[in-house]
């Protein structure tokens, strides 16, 4: 049998080709039995479910059977038969077995069940082999596919924006520098500052925090684009919601205003959640059973409700009159915290919420300014449990207003001349938003720490694997 013809376990589990021989390859989850018969649970990563391999022990070399332990990698040739046991409808009667790689029970870290998530983070090179992380990685894959499918089917073009950039899209300054200069003795200017003109790119460069600004350039040529790639933030934070390296999804649309932006965000999120509920049912059922009994109910909560749309001022009035005691005080002009966002979603409206028209002083320079001179057409989409899931805005398309805002915020205009020029030549109303991919995976899987929904988390003091 050619490798391309070898079936995946997920397909064999629903097969009715009884009496036919198949070749399986995978990793042993468990082995039980006696000197006459052994039952091996085999998994190849294609599904949360294992296939049972039945071994007539006397027909095989005893030393080889002893090597079939949890974690071992084996190949099995055998016949597919109906299973008489509970928990499975089919099984494989083994004819030939090959040990690819044994796993010493005395030293294999995953020999036993019930490891803590903290322990599994210490063995990130092995944790994909657990049921939990197998489920999470499959859901990540299907979500990524659904993102590309949604945008492709709706006329968007995928644009690859740069990972190395000379601009700070958010103005936060918490960026990872990219440099080939000697870190101990860098060249200096007459003012004793680092002379980045001697660096590889001839200027100071960093890893990107967002592809938005470059994405706007694409939208003003192709009408509808999206970015989907890695982004980086040098924020020294060890909370369950922060990563130093994460993935962002950022659509940008020409000829769209804030209402169009909200429509897209709601439709997009509902599509993704509906897709995962349909395609990843077994994995979601496992995560619900093991980690979050309210998981599918919360996902359906998003699907079944129209998102409430309110302005920031209204949100502040609701929070101030709620009678709640807040860890972070509420007042007009302050940004909302997760506790405020969750109250609006879970207690007040009992549905997802989109807030617009934030004070301009707490938002980025590129947001469209309202006529009141105090607010901008920013928007945040709020979900239960997690708070903000999407942040976006209508972008300021008027050259003079954008230039004035850049000056007011003391942003170096020389770094954004190209961005300003798009408002000089064929400007148009346009809008977009950013969705943190890991934050969405966190919501959909019901996990409690964002480090557990990315294969290799990058956080302060952690870049080992």
C-alpha positions in Angstrom: 0.0 0.0 0.0 1.3 3.5 -0.9 1.5 5.9 2.0 -1.0 8.2 0.1 -3.5 5.4 0.2 -3.3 4.7 3.9 -6.5 5.6 5.6 -6.7 8.0 8.6 -8.2 6.6 11.8 -11.0 9.2 11.6 -12.2 7.6 8.3 -11.8 4.0 9.5 -13.9 4.7 12.6 -16.9 5.3 10.3 -16.0 2.7 7.7 -18.2 -0.3 6.9 -15.6 -2.2 4.8 -15.6 -5.2 7.2 -13.2 -8.0 6.3 -10.9 -5.7 4.4 -7.2 -5.3 5.5 -5.8 -1.9 6.3 -2.4 -0.5 7.3 -2.5 1.9 10.3 0.2 4.0 11.8 0.0 6.0 15.0 0.8 6.4 18.6 -0.3 4.1 21.4 -2.6 5.7 23.9 -3.1 2.7 26.1 -2.5 -1.1 26.2 -4.4 -3.5 28.4 -5.1 -7.2 28.4 -3.4 -10.5 29.5 -1.1 -13.2 28.1 -3.7 -14.3 25.5 -5.1 -11.1 24.2 -4.2 -7.4 24.2 -6.2 -4.3 23.4 -4.3 -1.3 22.1 -5.9 2.2 21.7 -4.2 3.7 18.7 -4.4 7.4 17.6 -2.9 9.1 14.6 -3.9 12.7 15.4 -6.7 12.8 12.8 -9.4 12.6 15.5 -9.9 12.8 19.3 -11.1 9.2 19.1 -8.9 6.1 19.1 -9.3 2.9 17.2 -9.0 -0.4 19.1 -6.4 -2.8 17.9 -6.9 -6.4 19.1 -3.8 -8.5 19.3 -3.7 -12.3 19.6 -0.7 -12.3 21.9 0.6 -15.8 21.4 0.9 -15.1 17.6 3.5 -12.3 18.2 7.0 -12.0 19.7 6.6 -11.4 23.4 9.5 -8.9 23.5 7.9 -6.9 20.8 4.5 -6.8 22.6 6.2 -5.5 25.7 7.4 -2.5 23.7 3.8 -1.5 22.9 3.5 1.0 25.7 1.8 4.4 26.0 3.6 6.9 23.7 5.2 4.2 21.4 4.8 4.7 17.7 3.7 1.6 15.7 2.5 0.4 12.4 -0.3 -2.2 12.3 -1.6 -4.3 9.4 -4.9 -6.0 10.1 -8.5 -6.6 9.3 -11.4 -4.2 10.0 -14.2 -6.0 11.9 -17.3 -5.0 13.8 -16.6 -4.5 17.5 -18.5 -6.4 20.1 -17.1 -4.2 22.9 -18.6 -1.0 24.3 -17.4 2.4 23.1 -16.5 1.6 19.5 -18.3 0.2 16.5 -15.2 -1.1 14.6 -11.8 -2.5 15.5 -8.7 -3.9 13.9 -7.7 -7.5 14.3 -3.9 -7.3 14.1 -1.9 -9.4 11.6 1.5 -7.7 11.6 3.0 -5.1 13.9 6.1 -3.0 13.5 7.6 -0.8 16.3 8.8 2.5 14.8 9.7 4.1 18.1 9.3 2.8 21.7 8.6 5.1 24.7 10.2 4.0 27.9 7.4 3.9 30.6 9.9 4.9 33.2 10.8 8.2 31.6 8.0 9.1 29.1 6.4 12.3 30.7 2.9 11.5 29.4 2.8 8.0 30.7 0.1 8.9 33.2 -3.1 11.0 32.8 -4.2 14.1 34.7 -1.2 16.4 34.2 -1.7 20.0 35.0 -1.7 22.6 32.2 1.3 24.3 33.9 3.3 21.0 33.7 2.3 20.6 30.0 3.6 24.1 29.2 7.0 22.8 30.4 7.0 20.0 27.9 5.6 22.0 24.9 7.5 19.6 22.6 5.3 16.7 23.7 2.0 18.2 24.7 0.5 18.0 21.2 0.3 14.3 21.8 -2.3 14.8 24.6 -6.0 14.6 23.8 -6.4 18.2 24.9 -3.8 19.7 22.7 -4.6 17.5 19.8 -8.2 18.9 20.0 -6.9 22.5 20.2 -4.6 22.1 17.3 -7.3 20.6 15.1 -9.6 23.4 16.0 -6.9 26.0 15.2 -6.5 24.4 11.8 -10.2 24.4 11.0 -10.6 28.0 12.2 -7.7 29.1 10.0 -9.2 27.3 7.0 -12.6 28.9 7.7 -11.1 32.4 7.8 -9.5 32.0 4.4 -12.7 30.4 3.0 -14.9 33.2 4.4 -12.9 36.0 2.9 -12.3 34.2 -0.4 -16.0 33.5 -0.8 -16.8 37.2 -0.1 -14.4 38.7 -2.6 -11.4 39.5 -0.4 -7.8 39.1 -1.4 -5.2 37.8 1.1 -2.4 40.3 1.4 1.0 39.5 2.9 2.0 42.5 5.0 5.6 42.9 6.3 6.8 41.3 9.5 9.7 43.7 9.7 8.6 47.3 9.7 9.8 50.8 10.3 6.5 52.1 11.7 4.5 51.5 14.9 0.9 51.1 13.9 -0.5 51.4 17.4 1.9 54.1 18.7 2.5 51.9 21.8 6.3 51.7 21.4 6.4 48.1 22.8 8.1 46.5 19.9 10.9 44.0 19.3 13.9 45.7 17.5 15.4 44.0 14.5 19.1 44.9 14.1 22.4 43.6 13.0 24.4 46.3 14.9 26.8 45.2 17.6 24.7 45.2 20.8 27.7 46.1 23.0 29.4 48.7 20.8 26.8 50.1 18.3 27.8 53.0 16.1 26.7 56.4 17.6 25.7 59.7 16.1 27.2 63.0 17.2 24.4 63.2 19.8 25.5 59.8 21.2 22.4 58.1 19.9 22.5 54.8 18.1 23.2 55.4 14.5 20.6 53.3 12.7 21.8 54.5 9.3 24.6 52.0 9.7 22.1 49.2 10.4 21.0 46.6 7.8 17.9 48.5 6.6 19.5 51.9 7.1 16.9 52.9 9.7 15.4 51.6 13.0 13.2 48.6 12.3 11.0 46.3 14.5 8.8 43.3 14.4 5.3 44.3 13.4 2.5 44.8 15.9 -0.1 45.0 13.1 -0.5 44.7 9.4 -3.3 47.3 9.3 -1.5 50.3 7.9 0.0 48.3 5.0 -3.4 46.6 4.6 -5.0 50.0 4.0 -2.7 50.5 1.1 -4.0 47.2 -0.4 -7.7 48.1 0.2 -7.2 51.4 -1.6 -6.2 49.4 -4.7 -8.0 46.1 -4.5 -11.1 47.3 -2.6 -11.2 44.4 -0.1 -8.2 42.7 1.4 -7.3 40.8 4.6 -4.1 40.0 6.4 -3.5 36.9 8.5 -0.1 36.5 10.0 2.2 36.7 13.0 2.5 39.9 15.1 4.6 40.7 18.0 4.4 42.9 21.1 7.2 43.4 23.7 4.8 43.9 26.6 6.2 42.6 29.8 3.0 40.9 30.8 2.4 37.5 32.3 -1.4 37.5 32.3 -3.5 34.6 30.9 -4.5 37.0 28.1 -1.1 38.1 26.7 1.4 36.6 24.3 4.6 38.2 22.9 4.0 36.4 19.5 0.5 36.0 18.3 -1.5 35.9 15.0 -3.8 38.6 13.8 -6.6 38.6 11.2 -7.2 42.1 9.8 -9.6 42.9 6.9 -9.6 46.3 5.3 -12.4 47.5 3.0 -12.6 50.5 0.7 -15.9 52.3 0.3 -17.0 51.0 3.8 -18.1 53.0 6.8 -18.6 52.1 10.4 -21.9 50.4 9.9 -20.5 48.2 7.2 -17.6 47.3 9.4 -20.0 46.2 12.2 -22.0 44.1 9.8 -18.9 42.3 8.5 -17.6 41.7 12.0 -20.8 40.1 13.2 -21.3 38.0 10.1 -17.6 36.9 10.2 -17.7 35.8 13.8 -20.9 33.9 13.4 -19.6 32.1 10.3 -16.5 31.0 12.1 -18.3 29.7 15.2 -20.9 28.0 13.1 -18.2 26.3 11.0 -16.3 25.0 14.1 -19.6 23.7 15.7 -20.3 21.7 12.5 -16.8 20.4 11.7 -15.2 20.0 15.1 -18.0 18.5 17.1 -16.0 15.6 18.7 -13.2 17.9 19.8 -15.6 20.5 21.2 -17.5 17.7 23.1 -14.3 16.5 24.6 -13.3 20.0 25.7 -16.7 20.7 27.1 -16.6 17.5 29.1 -13.1 18.0 30.4 -12.8 21.8 30.9 -15.9 23.9 30.3 -19.4 22.4 30.6 -21.0 25.7 29.3 -18.8 25.7 26.1 -21.3 24.9 23.4 -24.0 26.8 25.1 -21.8 29.9 25.0 -21.0 29.4 21.3 -24.7 29.0 20.5 -25.3 32.2 22.5 -23.3 34.1 20.0 -24.9 32.5 17.0 -28.5 32.9 18.2 -28.4 36.6 19.2 -28.1 39.7 17.1 -25.2 41.8 18.4 -26.4 44.9 20.4 -25.0 48.1 19.0 -24.4 51.0 21.4 -22.3 54.1 21.6 -19.5 54.5 24.3 -21.4 57.3 26.1 -24.4 55.0 26.5 -22.2 52.2 27.8 -20.7 54.6 30.4 -24.1 55.7 31.6 -25.2 52.0 32.0 -22.1 51.1 34.0 -22.3 54.2 36.2 -26.0 53.5 37.1 -25.5 49.7 37.5 -24.9 49.7 41.3 -21.8 47.5 40.7 -18.6 48.0 42.6 -15.8 48.1 40.0 -12.1 47.3 40.5 -11.4 50.0 37.8 -13.6 53.1 38.3 -15.9 54.1 35.4 -16.1 57.6 33.9 -16.4 59.2 30.5 -13.0 59.4 28.9 -11.6 56.2 30.4 -11.1 53.0 28.4 -13.3 50.1 29.4 -11.9 47.1 31.2 -12.8 43.4 30.9 -15.1 43.6 33.9 -17.1 46.4 32.3 -17.3 44.7 29.0 -18.4 41.4 30.5 -21.1 43.2 32.5 -22.6 44.7 29.4 -22.6 41.4 27.6 -23.5 38.9 30.4 -25.7 40.9 32.8 -27.2 44.0 31.0 -27.9 43.1 27.4 -27.4 39.3 27.6 -26.0 39.2 24.1 -22.8 40.2 22.3 -22.3 43.9 22.2 -20.6 46.3 19.7 -19.5 49.7 21.2 -18.8 52.6 18.9 -17.9 56.3 19.1 -15.1 56.2 21.7 -13.4 59.4 23.0 -10.7 60.2 20.5 -8.1 60.8 23.2 -8.0 57.1 24.1 -7.9 55.8 20.5 -5.3 55.6 17.7 -4.5 58.5 15.4 -5.9 56.8 12.3 -9.6 56.6 13.4 -12.2 58.7 11.6 -13.1 61.8 13.6 -16.7 62.5 14.4 -18.2 66.0 13.9 -18.5 66.6 17.6 -14.7 66.9 17.9 -14.6 64.6 20.9 -15.2 61.1 19.5 -14.0 58.8 16.8 -15.7 56.0 14.8 -13.9 53.2 16.6 -15.6 50.0 17.5 -15.1 47.0 19.8 -16.9 43.7 19.7 -17.5 42.2 23.1 -18.1 38.6 23.9 -19.1 36.7 27.1 -16.3 35.5 29.3 -13.6 37.1 27.3 -14.6 40.8 26.7 -13.2 42.4 23.6 -12.8 40.0 20.7 -12.4 42.5 17.9 -11.2 46.1 17.7 -11.6 48.2 14.6 -12.7 51.5 13.2 -13.6 53.6 10.2 -10.3 55.1 9.1 -9.7 58.8 8.7 -9.6 59.5 4.9 -9.3 63.3 5.0 -5.7 64.3 4.6 -5.8 67.5 6.6 -7.6 65.8 9.6 -5.2 62.9 9.6 -2.2 65.2 9.4 -3.5 67.3 12.3 -4.0 64.3 14.4 -0.5 63.0 13.8 0.8 66.4 14.8 -1.3 66.5 18.0 0.0 63.1 19.1 3.7 64.0 18.3 4.0 61.1 15.9 7.1 61.5 13.6 5.5 62.6 10.3 8.6 61.4 8.4 7.7 57.8 9.3 4.2 58.1 7.9 4.7 60.2 4.7 3.6 57.2 2.6 0.5 56.7 4.7 -0.5 60.3 4.4 0.0 60.2 0.6 -2.8 57.7 0.2 -5.1 60.5 1.4 -3.7 62.8 -1.3 -4.2 60.5 -4.2 -7.6 59.0 -4.7 -8.6 58.8 -1.1 -11.9 57.0 -0.2 -13.9 56.1 2.9 -12.6 52.8 4.3 -12.7 50.7 7.4 -11.4 47.6 9.0 -10.8 45.7 12.2 -8.4 43.3 13.9 -9.2 39.9 15.4 -6.6 38.3 17.6 -6.6 34.7 16.4 -5.5 33.2 19.7 -8.2 35.1 21.6 -10.8 33.6 19.3 -9.4 30.1 19.8 -9.4 30.8 23.5 -13.1 31.6 23.3 -14.1 28.7 21.1 -12.1 26.0 23.1 -13.1 27.2 26.5 -9.5 27.2 27.7 -8.6 29.7 30.5 -5.0 30.6 29.5 -4.0 31.9 26.0 -0.7 30.0 26.3 -2.7 26.8 25.9 -4.1 27.6 22.5 -0.9 28.3 20.6 1.6 25.5 19.9 4.6 27.2 21.3 3.8 30.2 23.5 6.2 33.2 23.5 6.0 35.1 26.8 8.5 36.9 29.0 11.4 34.6 29.9 10.0 31.8 27.7 11.2 31.0 24.2 12.6 27.5 24.7 10.7 25.4 22.2 
